[in-house]
Amino acid sequence: MTAIPLQSRRKFIKNLGYISVGFTLLGSCSGTEDPIMAARVNYNRKLPGSIGRAKTVNAWLKILEDGSIMILSGKVELGQGIRTAIQQVAAEELDMELDKVQVHLAETGITPNEGYTGASASIQNSAMSVRFAAATARQELLALTGKKLNTSVDNLMLYNGIVKSKLDDKSYTFAEILEGEQIDREISLPVPIKDYREHRYVGKAVPRTDILNMVQGPAVYIQDLRFPGMVHARVVRPPGYTSQLTAIDGNGLKAEVAGVIKTVIKGSFVGVITEREYQAVKAEQYLRNHSKWTTSTPFPKPENLFTHIKEIADNPETIRKEGNVEAAFKGVETVKARYTKPYLKHASLGPACGLAMFDGEVLHLWSHSQGIYPLREALATMLSMETDKIHIKAVPGAGCFGHSTADDAATDAAILALEYPNAHVRVQWSRHDEHSWDPYGPALITELEASLDENQRINSWKSEVWSDSHSMRPNKDAGTVLAARYLEVPFTMKSRGYLGGGHRNADPYYTIPNIKLNAHYYDGPFRVSSLRSLGSFTNIFAVESFMDALAEKAGQDPLHFRLNHLEDERAIAVIQKVKALTNSQNTLDGEGIGYAFMRYKNSDAYIAVSAKVAVNKVNGHIELIKMWAVVDVGEVINMDGITNQVEGGMIQAASWTLKEQVTFNTKEITSTDWIKYPILRFSEIPEVEVAIINRPKETAYGVGEVAMPPSAAAIANAIYKACGKRVYDLPITPDKILNT
C-alpha cells in the first residue's frame, strides 16, 4: 500500500474550510442483533461510471484520527438529499453509526470529479461508488488487522471505527490500523457488499439533517456568506442577447453614488465594485442609464413561435425505427395530435449569487453550480489560467434543478476578483436579470400519429419531436458561460450542446410492433439549457395524453388499455398500485381523475401518477385537488428522500402544467417578475400521496426527474374527464379551457 499521509482530524477539517455535524438518527444497533456478523454477498455487475474517474478507495473516503470517516463526493446537494443517502450507504458498509460518517460534497482538488449533478444519476453513480469504496475499505482494514494479529479475518469483528479480535479482545481503531496512511487500494470486482437483509440504514426513512437549517434559517446558503473586507458588485446587462456596448459615461458615477471602488469594462462586459450591496445596485442603475448599445436581433412574434421553430429546424434524424410504420398506416384510420410546451424558467426563488477572491496566485470561488469541475474548465479557458490555479467550493443556493444562472454569477465574480485582488467579491443577481438571462428549458413540439388493429391494440406509432439543445452547461468551451460572450475577444459556443435530451421518452415504453421516432433539432431565439427532466416532460405529456385518446378510440378504460400494451411486470405493478390508491375516490360533476405512466429514459425508474381536479365550466378555473404517485426506483436507499423528491417534483410539474411560460415580444423578454411569470402558490398546492415499491435486489435508480413528466399528462387527462376539453398546448389555463 502506497504511503499517503493521514492528516489529523483538525487539520483535515481546517483544510476543507467547514465543520460537518452529524447526528445519530437510528440509535445504536449493538444489542442482540450483531451488525458485525452481517452477511455479505459479492457484487459482480458493472461498477458505476464515477469509479472510472476515481478508482481508488482514498478518492472516496478518508479515515480520520479518531476512526471516523470523511466521505468525499463530487455531487452537490440541491435539496434531493444526496448527502444523507451517501452517509447511509457508507455507514452501512463500514458498520458505522451515522454520526461517525461525515460527507463532504463538491470541492475541486478534494472531492472526485463527478461532472454535473443531474439526470437523476447521483444515486447510481456517486452513492453506489461510495458503497463500493466503503466495502473495499472494509476488506482492506480487516486484511491489515489480520496481518497485525497474525490471524484470519474470520476471527475479526469490525464495527464503528474499530476492528476487534474475537479470540483475545485485542482491538485497533481504523487510524491505528493504517498507521498514518490512507487506503489506496483500487476498487475492483467482485466487491463484497452487505446483504440487503442485514441493512440497518439503507431502505429506511432517515431524515435529512440539513432540513433544520431550512427551518431555522442560519447563514449557510451562498447568498448569506460574508467575509471580512468583502466588497459587492453588479454587472450591467446588455438590452438583448446580441447587443454590443458602443459607449459608456461613468464620469459622474462616484459623485452620484457613494462607495464606488472600481468600474470594470472589458469589451461589452461592464461591472462595478462597491463597498456595500445597495451601492452596487445604484451604481449598476447609473451605468445602465449612461450606456449605449447596439440593437439586438429581434425575437419572432410570440404567436408565430411554433411555426418559426419548424421553419428553422434541421432535417429530421431517425432515432428509433422498428417494423414498418408507413406500410402499417396504409389503408387504415389513424389518430393524430400535436402537443406543445413553451419556454420555461428555472424560476429559482433566490436570484443567483457568486463569490470570488484572487489571492495573487489562486482564484478561489464559492458557487451553487451543479458542476464545479466543468465550471472550472470553462473559467480556465476564458481566463487563460491553469485549472489548478482555480479552486471552487460548492455552497448551497436557492433550490433549482438544471443549469441555472449559478455558473454565470460565479463567472462574473471571477472576472471582477481578478481586477480587485485580495478581497472577497460578491456578485448578487437581481430578480430582473435572473428572469431575463436564465438559460430556459426550450420550447418543444411533439406530433404523434397511431393506428389500432382489429383487436383495438396499437399497431403502429410515429413520433416527431422538434427540440432545441437541452444542455449548454459549462465545460472547456468557455462560450457556455454568459460573461465570456461579452469580453473584448468574445467566446462563442463551439457546439450545440446535448441535443439528445429533446427526444427523451418520445418513443413509448409500450409494446408496439411498428414504431418510428424522428427528431428535428433547431437553434432557437433564446438562451436554453438543462431543465429538470429535459424533453421527457413534454414528450410524456404528449404520449400519455395520446394514450388516453387512443383508449377512448378503442372503447377501453385508460389504465386497462395501458396494461394491455405492457409486458414489464414492474411497469404493470406501479399502474395497478396507483389504481388501487384511487379506487375509493368519488367524483362530482365537474371533477375528474386522470392517470399517466412512464419509465424514465425507458431504462430507469418506473412511475405511475394520478391527479384529481375540479374544473369550473363557467370560468374555466382549474382546482388541483389531489395527486398520487407510485414509484419503483429499484433498491431504495432513503425512503424519506424519495418521498420528498417525488412530492416536490409533482408540485413543480403542476406549476409548469397550469401556470408557467416565458413571455416576450419581438424586442425583449417580458416575464421579468413573479407577476408576469406566475408559479403555483402555497394555497394552490394539492394534497400529495406517494407510495414506493422497494426492490432491494434490483439496481438503485435516482428519482430527481422522475415525477415531472407523467404529472403533466395525469393533470391533462383529469381535466378532460372533468369537463370534456382536451388542451394540447401547455400551460393549461382557464382561457384555453373556455376556447377549446
QUIKAJO-V691776 format. One record per backbone hydrogen bond with DSSP energy under -1.0 kcal/mol. NH is the residue of the N-H (numbers start at 1). CO is the residue of the C=O. Records with the same first field share a line. If there is no record, write none. Layout:
NH: CO + CO
This chain:
6: 180
12: 8
13: 9
14: 10
15: 11
16: 12
17: 13
18: 13
38: 35
41: 193
43: 191
52: 49
53: 50
54: 50
57: 185
58: 183
59: 56
60: 57
61: 57
62: 70
64: 68
67: 64
69: 100
70: 62
71: 102
72: 60
73: 104
85: 81
86: 82
87: 83
88: 84
89: 85
90: 86
91: 87
92: 88
93: 89
94: 90
96: 91
100: 97
101: 98
102: 69
104: 71
106: 73
108: 392
110: 107
111: 107
114: 112
117: 370
121: 118
125: 121
127: 122
128: 123
129: 125
130: 126
131: 127
132: 128
133: 129
134: 130
135: 131
136: 132
137: 133
138: 134
139: 135
140: 136
141: 137
142: 138
143: 139
144: 140
145: 141
146: 142
147: 143
148: 144
149: 145
151: 146
155: 152
156: 153
157: 164
159: 162
160: 95
163: 172
164: 157
165: 170
166: 155
172: 163
174: 161
177: 173
178: 174
179: 175
187: 55
191: 43
193: 41
195: 39
198: 195
199: 196
203: 637
204: 201
206: 204
211: 208
214: 210
215: 211
216: 212
217: 213
220: 218
222: 396
224: 221
230: 227
231: 424
232: 274
233: 426
234: 272
236: 270
243: 240
246: 292
247: 292
249: 290
253: 250
256: 252
257: 253
261: 273
262: 273
264: 271
266: 269
268: 486
269: 266
271: 264
272: 234
273: 262
274: 232
275: 259
280: 276
281: 277
282: 278
283: 279
284: 280
285: 281
286: 282
287: 283
288: 284
289: 285
291: 288
292: 247
294: 244
299: 666
304: 301
305: 302
308: 304
309: 305
310: 306
311: 307
312: 308
314: 521
317: 519
319: 517
320: 517
322: 515
328: 324
329: 325
332: 329
335: 450
337: 448
339: 446
340: 728
341: 444
344: 441
354: 427
355: 366
356: 425
357: 364
359: 362
363: 389
364: 357
365: 391
366: 355
367: 393
375: 371
376: 372
377: 373
378: 374
379: 375
380: 376
381: 377
382: 378
383: 379
385: 380
389: 386
390: 387
391: 363
393: 365
394: 106
395: 367
403: 530
404: 402
409: 405
410: 406
411: 407
412: 408
413: 409
414: 410
415: 411
416: 412
417: 413
418: 414
422: 358
425: 356
426: 231
427: 354
428: 233
429: 352
434: 430
435: 431
436: 432
437: 433
440: 438 + 527
441: 344
444: 341
445: 466
446: 339
447: 464
448: 337
449: 462
450: 335
451: 460
453: 457
456: 453
459: 451
460: 451
461: 514
462: 449
463: 516
464: 447
465: 518
466: 445
467: 520
470: 498
478: 476
480: 477
481: 478
485: 482
486: 483
491: 484
498: 471
502: 499
506: 503
511: 565
515: 322
516: 461
517: 320
518: 463
519: 317
520: 465
522: 467
529: 440
532: 401
534: 531
535: 501
536: 533
539: 535
540: 536
541: 537
542: 538
543: 539
544: 540
545: 541
546: 542
547: 543
548: 544
549: 545
550: 546
551: 547
552: 548
553: 549
554: 550
556: 551
561: 557
562: 558
563: 559
564: 560
565: 562
566: 563
572: 568
573: 569
574: 570
575: 571
576: 572
577: 573
578: 574
579: 575
580: 576
581: 577
582: 578
585: 582
591: 588
592: 613
594: 611
596: 609
598: 607
600: 605
602: 599
603: 600
604: 600
606: 632
607: 598
608: 630
609: 596
610: 628
611: 594
612: 626
613: 592
614: 623
615: 590
616: 621
620: 616
623: 614
625: 612
626: 612
627: 687
628: 610
629: 689
630: 608
631: 691
632: 606
639: 204
642: 638
643: 639
644: 640
645: 641
646: 642
647: 643
648: 644
649: 645
650: 646
651: 647
652: 648
653: 649
654: 650
655: 651
656: 652
657: 653
658: 654
659: 655
660: 655
662: 343
665: 668
670: 663
671: 663
672: 670
677: 673
684: 681
685: 682
687: 625
689: 627
691: 629
693: 631
695: 634
698: 695
701: 633
712: 708
713: 709
714: 710
715: 711
716: 712
717: 713
718: 714
719: 715
720: 716
721: 717
722: 718
723: 719
724: 720
730: 340
732: 657
737: 733
738: 734
739: 735
